[in-house]
Amino acid sequence: MALRFEDHAAFQRTCLIAAACSALAAYYATWMALPKGFLPWATAAALVASTIFALRAAERWDDELPPAVCIVSAVALAAGAALAAPVLLALVELLRIVLSAALAAALGGAVIGLWMGAATGPLHVRAGGDRIARRLLDPESRIDPELLRQLRERADQLEKTRSAF
Amino acid sequence: MLRTAVVLSLVLASATAAAVAALRPPHKTPPPPADPPAVVRDGALRLSARLDRSWLDSRGGASYLEIGVAAEGAPERGPRTAVNAVLIVDRSGSMSGEKIARARDAARALIAELDGEDRLAIVDFASDAHLLLPSAAVTPAFKEIALAQVARLQATTGTNLSAALDLAAPQLAQGRAASRLDKVFLATDGLANEGVSDRAGLLRIAARDFGRATVSTFGIGEDYDEDFLASLAAQGGGRTLFVHSASQLEPAMRAELTRSARTVARDVRLEVRGMSGARVVRVLGYGADGDAIRLPDFAAGEERRVLVKLALAPSGEGDADVARVALSFADAEGAAHRAETTARGSFTLEPARLALRANEALAHGARAELAELARDAAELKGAGKVEEARKLQTRMRYLVNGIAAAAPPAAMPALRKEAESYDVGVNDIQAGGDVASKSVKQKAFDSLRAPVSGW
């Protein structure tokens, strides 16, 4: 079965916005010295942003939902990203050598956001050709039968004219 | 399509970088050179000094110096040292009613706690000062007379505190002996308005009149000048207490007296000097008495912390003495002692070393600075300078947020909670000297000056 990735722009937007929201949350959490560090706040911000943008993309699906396996994969990837987020602490510690604590946390937050945004990727996967190709393959269902009959007659006449020469 | 590939590449690259960072072997930083505090002992006191971090920025900056002074021995309460006490009681017009009754309670509580080894004099004041009881040994007969005299205390007009201080001084001198601790207790509800009435003048008089005596102050009601009483107690090495109710007086008096149980050091002074280009910006919570900082008397087992803010000048890389601390005191027998130590640090430009977390002294220093800011914010808010108070409240938040990444994580929740409590307290202030203002200031005073074990 052919698979295709639909709506690249929406996917890129989701990744970008999730990364930005998460970076802001991480920066704010570090600057305000919120309890439990920046990680939970950045993860929550990324999750909220990714969910909102995934739902907005879903509005354009019409009656065509992604395969169930893709939805499950997206949820699993998002959960995996959240669980893997603590490994970023070591990276942020390294970044702190050259950046202020808040900026290093913001970069770490941006990475979490990117991961969360990327986790929405499977939601953009569709099976088979895209909508336009499928409609072109099935013109009869869309064209008025009377018009189709006239088109056939004209095509027959053209064929006869061409064979006369 | 291409952008999607870029996004996915970024995801892959960041995941790889995070994995590599998490799996890399821990960076081996040389052990801190001066983290354990330099400790010296002399007589009954132990002196320690340490900077808030071992690695200092060669380009300069700021650092807290934490000085610890601890008395040897167990803190158990044995028979207390005899005291030579003078109680100064306000009987101005505003003390009428419940307040004068509380003042009488204070006097009764003090009389009840003293015995034949102690001496007591009571001075009361309104427009003029009056010697209610001259200094004498607190025998059972004296107690009877004293209680009868106290019962006759009546409120009248005027508040001439300077006259009371002057009248108390010779009584204190009269009862002085090597075996007794000099203690002055002041219970008042208002502002001095006769005689010398400015704060600086009154503090000068108290310093002159009481010298080495410990001065503790009790503010009754809501009208007293808490800043003056706090300054007087700070100068005299004692405690200031905001008395909400009469029931507080007796335990407070008892606590002040029992603190002299097994007093092992008195007239305790610290001198701090910056070295290697470091400069003492200020000693948090303590006013300097000349070059020295006066600390309260030390009971056995008691421990106090003094935080000093240092400004560090640019310096070459390497180990250096950053501050010298000298401690002088008299032991229970009156013999003089002196101890000295230095706080060392290591100057560096290496980002990895400078990024190391500081020790608890950073949190302790920030806590003391927080208390100073809260006290000043309360003062400004009480004076109607709401915007200026708000700026200090913002500085309080910046202070806590600024050290969050460098301070030990375990110290941060308590510090944050304390900052919030000060913030709420300052917000609650409606007028200068109201209950909220007095509460914030007393909390700040205790935070700055209470022993580590707490009052």
Interface residues (C-beta under 8 A of the other chain):
Chain A: F5 H8 F11 Q12 C15 T30 W31 M32 A33 P35 A84 V87 L88 L89 A90 L91 E93 L94 R96 I97 V98 A101 A102 V111 L114 W115 G117 A118 G121
Chain B: M1 R3 T4 V7 L8 L10 V11 S14 A15 A17 A18 A19 A21 A22 R24 P351 A352 A355 R397 V400 N401 A404 A405 A406 M412 P413 R416
